Structures are given as C-alpha cells and as structure tokens.
Amino acid sequence: MEKLVGTGKVKAIGVSNYSVPYLEKLLPEATIVPAANQIENHPSLPQQEIVDFCNKTGIHITAYSPLGSTGSPMFTAQPIVAIAEKRGVTPAAVLLSYHSKKF
C-alpha cells in the first residue's frame, strides 16, 4: 500500500480495527504513518485506549457504527438526550460527534 502513495494513485492509506498492540507492531515497520484507523466508536464502546494512542501518534479516528446497532438504545439514553437538549441538537447529532469530544 505504501508504494501506491508514491505513484500518486492514492493520497493516503489507513487501517481498520487496529488495536494498540497492532499499531505498536506496525509503526516501526511502516514508512508512512496510517492517516486513519477506522474503529467502532460510540458511548457504548468508547475504546479510549486506542483513541488516545491514535491521537498521540497523529492517526485520525474514523468511527463506524457511531449510532450503535439497529434499534440502538443510545437514542433514548438519558446522558445522550441531556447533551442533545443542552446543545439544541438531536441525539443522532450527539452520537455522530461523540468521538470528537467537543461537548
């Protein structure tokens, strides 16, 4: 994948579901730090260890399933609803912004 960056065919490369141990093995071998790590990230699965590690190493976190699963109870969870009401937004907006920690 790193060779593709040099060809101009791709602008950046990233990883998906990489934990801290996987990244600790990858980074010494890589010539290009991954631009992003796509992980499941929402209030029910915060994964703070990997978020902190990626923030420290300059790897952007991209959340998949930020709203939880279908029929997720997070839309009605009191902390989520309280933040949404305080900010004048929907619970979905709170969940989509969760990983940015701007509350």
Secondary structure as a PSIPRED ss2 file (coil, helix, strand):
# PSIPRED VFORMAT (PSIPRED V4.0)

   1 M C   1.000  0.000  0.000
   2 E H   0.000  1.000  0.000
   3 K H   0.000  1.000  0.000
   4 L H   0.000  1.000  0.000
   5 V H   0.000  1.000  0.000
   6 G H   0.000  1.000  0.000
   7 T H   0.000  1.000  0.000
   8 G C   1.000  0.000  0.000
   9 K C   1.000  0.000  0.000
  10 V C   1.000  0.000  0.000
  11 K C   1.000  0.000  0.000
  12 A C   1.000  0.000  0.000
  13 I C   1.000  0.000  0.000
  14 G C   1.000  0.000  0.000
  15 V E   0.000  0.000  1.000
  16 S E   0.000  0.000  1.000
  17 N C   1.000  0.000  0.000
  18 Y C   1.000  0.000  0.000
  19 S C   1.000  0.000  0.000
  20 V H   0.000  1.000  0.000
  21 P H   0.000  1.000  0.000
  22 Y H   0.000  1.000  0.000
  23 L H   0.000  1.000  0.000
  24 E H   0.000  1.000  0.000
  25 K H   0.000  1.000  0.000
  26 L H   0.000  1.000  0.000
  27 L C   1.000  0.000  0.000
  28 P C   1.000  0.000  0.000
  29 E C   1.000  0.000  0.000
  30 A C   1.000  0.000  0.000
  31 T C   1.000  0.000  0.000
  32 I C   1.000  0.000  0.000
  33 V C   1.000  0.000  0.000
  34 P C   1.000  0.000  0.000
  35 A C   1.000  0.000  0.000
  36 A E   0.000  0.000  1.000
  37 N E   0.000  0.000  1.000
  38 Q E   0.000  0.000  1.000
  39 I E   0.000  0.000  1.000
  40 E E   0.000  0.000  1.000
  41 N C   1.000  0.000  0.000
  42 H E   0.000  0.000  1.000
  43 P C   1.000  0.000  0.000
  44 S C   1.000  0.000  0.000
  45 L E   0.000  0.000  1.000
  46 P C   1.000  0.000  0.000
  47 Q C   1.000  0.000  0.000
  48 Q H   0.000  1.000  0.000
  49 E H   0.000  1.000  0.000
  50 I H   0.000  1.000  0.000
  51 V H   0.000  1.000  0.000
  52 D H   0.000  1.000  0.000
  53 F H   0.000  1.000  0.000
  54 C H   0.000  1.000  0.000
  55 N H   0.000  1.000  0.000
  56 K H   0.000  1.000  0.000
  57 T H   0.000  1.000  0.000
  58 G C   1.000  0.000  0.000
  59 I C   1.000  0.000  0.000
  60 H E   0.000  0.000  1.000
  61 I E   0.000  0.000  1.000
  62 T E   0.000  0.000  1.000
  63 A E   0.000  0.000  1.000
  64 Y E   0.000  0.000  1.000
  65 S C   1.000  0.000  0.000
  66 P C   1.000  0.000  0.000
  67 L C   1.000  0.000  0.000
  68 G C   1.000  0.000  0.000
  69 S C   1.000  0.000  0.000
  70 T C   1.000  0.000  0.000
  71 G C   1.000  0.000  0.000
  72 S C   1.000  0.000  0.000
  73 P H   0.000  1.000  0.000
  74 M H   0.000  1.000  0.000
  75 F H   0.000  1.000  0.000
  76 T C   1.000  0.000  0.000
  77 A C   1.000  0.000  0.000
  78 Q H   0.000  1.000  0.000
  79 P H   0.000  1.000  0.000
  80 I H   0.000  1.000  0.000
  81 V H   0.000  1.000  0.000
  82 A H   0.000  1.000  0.000
  83 I H   0.000  1.000  0.000
  84 A H   0.000  1.000  0.000
  85 E H   0.000  1.000  0.000
  86 K H   0.000  1.000  0.000
  87 R H   0.000  1.000  0.000
  88 G C   1.000  0.000  0.000
  89 V C   1.000  0.000  0.000
  90 T C   1.000  0.000  0.000
  91 P H   0.000  1.000  0.000
  92 A H   0.000  1.000  0.000
  93 A H   0.000  1.000  0.000
  94 V H   0.000  1.000  0.000
  95 L H   0.000  1.000  0.000
  96 L H   0.000  1.000  0.000
  97 S H   0.000  1.000  0.000
  98 Y H   0.000  1.000  0.000
  99 H H   0.000  1.000  0.000
 100 S H   0.000  1.000  0.000
 101 K C   1.000  0.000  0.000
 102 K C   1.000  0.000  0.000
 103 F C   1.000  0.000  0.000
